[in-house]
Each structure stands twice: as structure tokens, then as C-alpha cells.
Amino acid sequence: QVRLVESGGGLVQAGGSLRLSCAASGPTFTNYAMGWFRQAPGKERDLVAAISWSGGNLYYGDFVKGRFTISRDNAKNTLSLQMNSLKPEDTAVYYCAADFQFRAVLIGSPQYWGQGTQVTVSS
């Protein structure tokens, strides 16, 4: 069982930066692929970025390439998302997610989810 708790969301002006963190509990964090998803009001949930258990495989949504960076620290059981050059359209609730299978994260069906953290970007 994995418990995921996000932090770091908030209000930022367009062009600014935020760093999201996800603290994972459980003894097998290193076995899980991880991902960040986001959902804006009235819109579908999108995969923002994903990372394999080793960090060797990465995925980014086209809408964040070059602006966001996903990383993980397996020693500290943490997942991070550095978000730069934020735009108003990045406003959403951001969720951390985990699954044994990288593919499950890529297709949007990871087993474990955090409760989400709100990111609001003002214009």
C-alpha cells in the first residue's frame, strides 16, 4: 500500500515558478513508476509528466515540454515537479500518482493517487 501526499501548490503570477512535492509512504517506493496529473474545472484529467522507478524513462505532455521537470529521490521517497514559465492555462489541481507499471501511469490508470494540490496562475 502506498500513501501519497502532495504539497507546494499555490497562487503565482504568469511567468513564475512553483515546485510541487509528493511524499510517499510505504517500504517499496523504489518499485513504483510515478506521475503527475492535472485536472482543471470542466476538463479531463491530463498526464503532465511521468517517471519510471529508476528515473531512466521520462514522459512529458506536449503542453509542458521545456517548462516542467519531473524528478524523484528514492532515498527520501519523494517525487517532485519543477514548474517554470507558468501560464494561466496551467491552472488546475495537480495529483501525484503511482503504479508498479510505467504503462499504467502513461495510460492514466495508476493504482494509487494523492489528494491533489491546487495550482493557480494569474495573468
Accessible surface in RSA format (square Angstrom, percent):
REM  Atomic radii and reference values for relative SASA: ProtOr
REM  Chains: A
REM  Algorithm: Lee & Richards
REM  Probe-radius: 1.40
REM  Slices: 20
REM RES _ NUM      All-atoms   Total-Side   Main-Chain    Non-polar    All polar
REM                ABS   REL    ABS   REL    ABS   REL    ABS   REL    ABS   REL
RES GLN A   1   172.90  96.7 125.76  91.9  47.14 112.2  54.60 116.2 118.29  89.7
RES VAL A   2     9.69   6.4   2.46   2.2   7.23  17.4   2.46   2.1   7.23  19.6
RES ARG A   3   164.14  68.9 158.93  81.0   5.21  12.4  57.24  78.2 106.90  64.8
RES LEU A   4     7.31   4.1   0.19   0.1   7.12  17.9   0.19   0.1   7.12  19.2
RES VAL A   5    54.44  35.8  52.57  47.6   1.87   4.5  52.57  45.7   1.87   5.1
RES GLU A   6     7.96   4.6   0.00   0.0   7.96  19.0   0.00   0.0   7.96   6.5
RES SER A   7    61.74  52.2  56.84  75.9   4.90  11.3  42.23  89.9  19.50  27.3
RES GLY A   8    37.64  46.4   0.00   N/A  37.64  46.4  24.65  67.7  12.98  29.1
RES GLY A   9    29.46  36.3   0.00   N/A  29.46  36.3   2.30   6.3  27.16  60.8
RES GLY A  10    29.60  36.5   0.00   N/A  29.60  36.5  29.46  80.9   0.14   0.3
RES LEU A  11   133.21  74.2 101.02  72.3  32.19  80.9 101.02  70.9  32.19  86.6
RES VAL A  12    23.84  15.7  18.82  17.0   5.02  12.1  23.84  20.7   0.00   0.0
RES GLN A  13   137.25  76.7 134.96  98.6   2.29   5.5  36.79  78.3 100.45  76.2
RES ALA A  14    49.85  45.8  26.32  40.6  23.53  53.5  26.75  37.7  23.10  61.2
RES GLY A  15    56.20  69.3   0.00   N/A  56.20  69.3  29.82  81.8  26.37  59.1
RES GLY A  16    22.39  27.6   0.00   N/A  22.39  27.6  21.46  58.9   0.94   2.1
RES SER A  17    58.97  49.8  39.18  52.3  19.78  45.6  22.54  48.0  36.42  51.0
RES LEU A  18    33.93  18.9  29.07  20.8   4.87  12.2  33.93  23.8   0.00   0.0
RES ARG A  19   124.00  52.1 108.97  55.5  15.03  35.8  45.68  62.4  78.31  47.5
RES LEU A  20     0.00   0.0   0.00   0.0   0.00   0.0   0.00   0.0   0.00   0.0
RES SER A  21    39.99  33.8  39.90  53.2   0.09   0.2  18.53  39.5  21.46  30.1
RES CYS A  22     0.12   0.1   0.00   0.0   0.12   0.3   0.03   0.1   0.09   0.1
RES ALA A  23    54.65  50.2  51.23  79.1   3.42   7.8  51.83  73.0   2.81   7.5
RES ALA A  24    10.44   9.6   0.14   0.2  10.30  23.4   1.33   1.9   9.11  24.1
RES SER A  25    56.07  47.4  49.78  66.4   6.29  14.5  47.19 100.5   8.88  12.4
RES GLY A  26    24.51  30.2   0.00   N/A  24.51  30.2  12.61  34.6  11.90  26.7
RES PRO A  27   133.43  97.2  91.79  83.7  41.64 151.4 104.70  86.4  28.73 178.6
RES THR A  28    50.35  35.8  48.62  49.3   1.72   4.1  42.56  57.2   7.79  11.8
RES PHE A  29     4.94   2.5   2.37   1.5   2.57   6.7   3.30   2.0   1.64   4.7
RES THR A  30    55.20  39.3  55.03  55.8   0.17   0.4  34.89  46.9  20.31  30.7
RES ASN A  31    74.46  51.3  63.80  61.7  10.66  25.7  11.17  26.9  63.29  61.2
RES TYR A  32     5.57   2.6   5.57   3.2   0.00   0.0   0.73   0.6   4.84   6.0
RES ALA A  33     2.53   2.3   2.09   3.2   0.44   1.0   2.09   2.9   0.44   1.2
RES MET A  34     0.19   0.1   0.19   0.1   0.00   0.0   0.04   0.0   0.15   0.2
RES GLY A  35     0.00   0.0   0.00   N/A   0.00   0.0   0.00   0.0   0.00   0.0
RES TRP A  36     0.00   0.0   0.00   0.0   0.00   0.0   0.00   0.0   0.00   0.0
RES PHE A  37     3.33   1.7   3.33   2.1   0.00   0.0   3.33   2.0   0.00   0.0
RES ARG A  38    23.63   9.9  23.19  11.8   0.44   1.0   2.61   3.6  21.02  12.7
RES GLN A  39    72.15  40.3  68.05  49.7   4.10   9.8  11.53  24.5  60.62  46.0
RES ALA A  40    20.22  18.6  17.01  26.2   3.21   7.3  17.44  24.6   2.78   7.4
RES PRO A  41   123.69  90.1  95.32  86.9  28.37 103.1 107.96  89.1  15.73  97.8
RES GLY A  42    92.16 113.6   0.00   N/A  92.16 113.6  45.40 124.6  46.76 104.7
RES LYS A  43   138.95  67.8 126.92  77.9  12.03  28.6  82.16  74.0  56.79  60.5
RES GLU A  44   147.46  84.7 136.71 103.4  10.75  25.6  55.24 106.9  92.21  75.3
RES ARG A  45   109.40  45.9  84.40  43.0  25.00  59.5  10.99  15.0  98.41  59.6
RES ASP A  46    62.83  44.0  60.10  59.8   2.73   6.5   6.54  15.4  56.29  56.1
RES LEU A  47    22.80  12.7  13.91   9.9   8.89  22.3  13.91   9.8   8.89  23.9
RES VAL A  48     0.00   0.0   0.00   0.0   0.00   0.0   0.00   0.0   0.00   0.0
RES ALA A  49     0.00   0.0   0.00   0.0   0.00   0.0   0.00   0.0   0.00   0.0
RES ALA A  50     0.00   0.0   0.00   0.0   0.00   0.0   0.00   0.0   0.00   0.0
RES ILE A  51     6.48   3.7   6.48   4.8   0.00   0.0   6.48   4.7   0.00   0.0
RES SER A  52     6.62   5.6   6.59   8.8   0.03   0.1   6.59  14.0   0.03   0.0
RES TRP A  53   147.60  59.2 147.08  71.2   0.52   1.2 119.83  63.9  27.77  45.0
RES SER A  54    68.11  57.6  34.90  46.6  33.20  76.5  24.21  51.6  43.90  61.5
RES GLY A  55    25.94  32.0   0.00   N/A  25.94  32.0   9.37  25.7  16.58  37.1
RES GLY A  56    63.32  78.1   0.00   N/A  63.32  78.1  34.09  93.6  29.23  65.5
RES ASN A  57    87.74  60.5  85.06  82.2   2.68   6.5   9.44  22.7  78.31  75.7
RES LEU A  58    93.77  52.2  60.01  42.9  33.76  84.9  60.13  42.2  33.64  90.5
RES TYR A  59    89.48  41.8  84.89  48.3   4.59  11.9  56.61  42.5  32.87  40.5
RES TYR A  60    41.76  19.5  37.04  21.1   4.72  12.3  33.17  24.9   8.58  10.6
RES GLY A  61     1.55   1.9   0.00   N/A   1.55   1.9   1.55   4.2   0.00   0.0
RES ASP A  62   119.67  83.8  96.96  96.5  22.71  53.7  36.88  86.8  82.79  82.6
RES PHE A  63    81.11  40.6  62.00  38.4  19.11  49.7  75.20  45.6   5.91  16.9
RES VAL A  64     0.14   0.1   0.00   0.0   0.14   0.3   0.14   0.1   0.00   0.0
RES LYS A  65   125.07  61.0 104.27  64.0  20.80  49.5  59.83  53.8  65.24  69.5
RES GLY A  66    88.05 108.6   0.00   N/A  88.05 108.6  43.77 120.1  44.27  99.2
RES ARG A  67    29.44  12.4  24.97  12.7   4.46  10.6  23.22  31.7   6.22   3.8
RES PHE A  68     6.75   3.4   0.00   0.0   6.75  17.6   0.00   0.0   6.75  19.3
RES THR A  69    73.89  52.6  72.95  74.0   0.94   2.2  44.26  59.4  29.63  44.8
RES ILE A  70     5.13   2.9   0.00   0.0   5.13  12.4   0.00   0.0   5.13  13.9
RES SER A  71    43.20  36.5  41.73  55.7   1.47   3.4  34.22  72.9   8.98  12.6
RES ARG A  72    36.15  15.2   6.51   3.3  29.64  70.6   9.83  13.4  26.32  16.0
RES ASP A  73    53.97  37.8  48.85  48.6   5.12  12.1  23.38  55.0  30.59  30.5
RES ASN A  74    44.97  31.0  32.98  31.9  11.99  28.9  15.37  37.0  29.60  28.6
RES ALA A  75   101.75  93.6  56.32  86.9  45.43 103.3  68.04  95.8  33.71  89.3
RES LYS A  76   150.96  73.6 129.24  79.3  21.71  51.7  80.73  72.7  70.22  74.8
RES ASN A  77    42.41  29.2  41.63  40.2   0.78   1.9   9.13  22.0  33.28  32.2
RES THR A  78    38.58  27.4  38.26  38.8   0.32   0.8  30.54  41.0   8.04  12.2
RES LEU A  79     0.02   0.0   0.00   0.0   0.02   0.0   0.02   0.0   0.00   0.0
RES SER A  80    12.91  10.9  12.89  17.2   0.01   0.0   0.38   0.8  12.53  17.6
RES LEU A  81     0.00   0.0   0.00   0.0   0.00   0.0   0.00   0.0   0.00   0.0
RES GLN A  82    45.50  25.4  45.24  33.1   0.26   0.6  20.52  43.7  24.98  18.9
RES MET A  83     0.00   0.0   0.00   0.0   0.00   0.0   0.00   0.0   0.00   0.0
RES ASN A  84    59.21  40.8  59.21  57.2   0.00   0.0  15.96  38.4  43.25  41.8
RES SER A  85    59.51  50.3  54.57  72.8   4.94  11.4  19.13  40.7  40.38  56.6
RES LEU A  86     2.46   1.4   0.00   0.0   2.46   6.2   0.00   0.0   2.46   6.6
RES LYS A  87    87.25  42.6  86.78  53.2   0.47   1.1  39.80  35.8  47.45  50.5
RES PRO A  88    54.38  39.6  47.27  43.1   7.11  25.9  47.62  39.3   6.76  42.0
RES GLU A  89   116.56  66.9  92.27  69.8  24.28  57.8  58.19 112.6  58.37  47.7
RES ASP A  90     0.75   0.5   0.75   0.8   0.00   0.0   0.00   0.0   0.75   0.8
RES THR A  91    37.27  26.5  33.42  33.9   3.85   9.2  31.67  42.5   5.60   8.5
RES ALA A  92     1.18   1.1   0.68   1.1   0.50   1.1   1.18   1.7   0.00   0.0
RES VAL A  93    40.87  26.9  40.79  36.9   0.08   0.2  40.79  35.4   0.08   0.2
RES TYR A  94     0.00   0.0   0.00   0.0   0.00   0.0   0.00   0.0   0.00   0.0
RES TYR A  95    52.01  24.3  52.01  29.6   0.00   0.0  20.70  15.6  31.31  38.6
RES CYS A  96     0.00   0.0   0.00   0.0   0.00   0.0   0.00   0.0   0.00   0.0
RES ALA A  97     0.00   0.0   0.00   0.0   0.00   0.0   0.00   0.0   0.00   0.0
RES ALA A  98     0.01   0.0   0.01   0.0   0.00   0.0   0.01   0.0   0.00   0.0
RES ASP A  99    15.82  11.1  15.82  15.7   0.00   0.0   0.15   0.4  15.67  15.6
RES PHE A 100   109.83  54.9  91.28  56.5  18.55  48.3  91.28  55.3  18.55  53.1
RES GLN A 101   116.31  65.0 115.63  84.5   0.68   1.6  33.18  70.6  83.13  63.0
RES PHE A 102    47.04  23.5  41.94  26.0   5.10  13.3  41.94  25.4   5.10  14.6
RES ARG A 103   163.64  68.7 160.44  81.8   3.20   7.6  61.81  84.5 101.83  61.7
RES ALA A 104    16.06  14.8  14.38  22.2   1.69   3.8  15.36  21.6   0.71   1.9
RES VAL A 105     0.00   0.0   0.00   0.0   0.00   0.0   0.00   0.0   0.00   0.0
RES LEU A 106    69.41  38.7  48.95  35.0  20.46  51.4  48.95  34.4  20.46  55.1
RES ILE A 107   101.04  57.5  67.98  50.6  33.06  79.7  77.01  55.5  24.03  65.2
RES GLY A 108    21.05  26.0   0.00   N/A  21.05  26.0  12.89  35.4   8.16  18.3
RES SER A 109    69.43  58.7  51.65  68.9  17.79  41.0  31.01  66.0  38.43  53.8
RES PRO A 110     8.45   6.2   0.00   0.0   8.45  30.7   0.00   0.0   8.45  52.5
RES GLN A 111   115.42  64.5  86.35  63.1  29.07  69.2  32.88  70.0  82.54  62.6
RES TYR A 112    29.52  13.8  27.41  15.6   2.11   5.5  16.22  12.2  13.30  16.4
RES TRP A 113    82.63  33.2  53.84  26.1  28.79  67.6  41.14  21.9  41.48  67.3
RES GLY A 114     9.52  11.7   0.00   N/A   9.52  11.7   2.10   5.8   7.42  16.6
RES GLN A 115   114.50  64.0  83.10  60.7  31.40  74.8  73.10 155.6  41.41  31.4
RES GLY A 116    12.15  15.0   0.00   N/A  12.15  15.0   0.52   1.4  11.63  26.0
RES THR A 117    19.37  13.8  13.63  13.8   5.74  13.7   7.69  10.3  11.68  17.7
RES GLN A 118    85.80  48.0  77.52  56.7   8.29  19.7  50.06 106.5  35.75  27.1
RES VAL A 119     0.00   0.0   0.00   0.0   0.00   0.0   0.00   0.0   0.00   0.0
RES THR A 120    47.94  34.1  47.94  48.6   0.00   0.0  36.12  48.5  11.82  17.9
RES VAL A 121     6.80   4.5   0.00   0.0   6.80  16.4   0.00   0.0   6.80  18.4
RES SER A 122    41.73  35.3  35.11  46.9   6.63  15.3  34.61  73.7   7.12  10.0
RES SER A 123   129.65 109.6  68.28  91.1  61.37 141.4  55.51 118.2  74.14 103.9
END  Absolute sums over single chains surface
CHAIN  1 A     6220.2       4740.4       1479.8       3271.2       2949.0
END  Absolute sums over all chains
TOTAL          6220.2       4740.4       1479.8       3271.2       2949.0
